[in-house]
């Protein structure tokens, strides 16, 4: 049987719903009120995961448009038939990093810090 997973916030949400439900049907509310999210998840057969880190979007529309233009240009470069398979893979990895908002360490243009003021 496949293991089921919940984040801590999902387990807390379900625990609170259980408290509300037990209150409506006259069940043992105190049992669920005293549980931690981890205890609730374990009791229901779930493995608790750490809440994923949430990334705050800090890109302006202009920055996003510039990034999309860079990705489009890079994709056009990948279609160059003179490139080797390894070169295409390297360019696709760089584009993936760019799309993910990661800085590349070895920028072929020479200076990867041109966006900083």
Steps between C-alpha positions, in 0.01 A plus 500: 500500500634844407583731785293818526653834589375828648677825572472638852255767388281242323498281812407801716217592263363146511538488880297820534231357271489189720454719809215684327339176384522338844343811650206474260438128553567497875828307479820520702608855410768513771683206342558690175555839667791362701674344199786660315492497120768227505296284738189544288685406179656193663168389646335520158781305329677791333867585504561864587717705265659832577311790346663593171680830488291759330675726258394862491470637149723803475515540122346800334310461175796650314743255661269210419468614139879529474543150644246359257683670212828345618339156518350540151837611359671208671249255356568640153873443561430139598353438155834574332585178311874560541479449879601167649261309721704598808487869406122484457465327839720766664292783347174335607635464856597867501152594376343284768706677766406837353130412498528380862656832601840351573821675410741304281858481626672490163323751279649476148453874445772563755316676780192352666445802724378742233147511649616641833530874555 
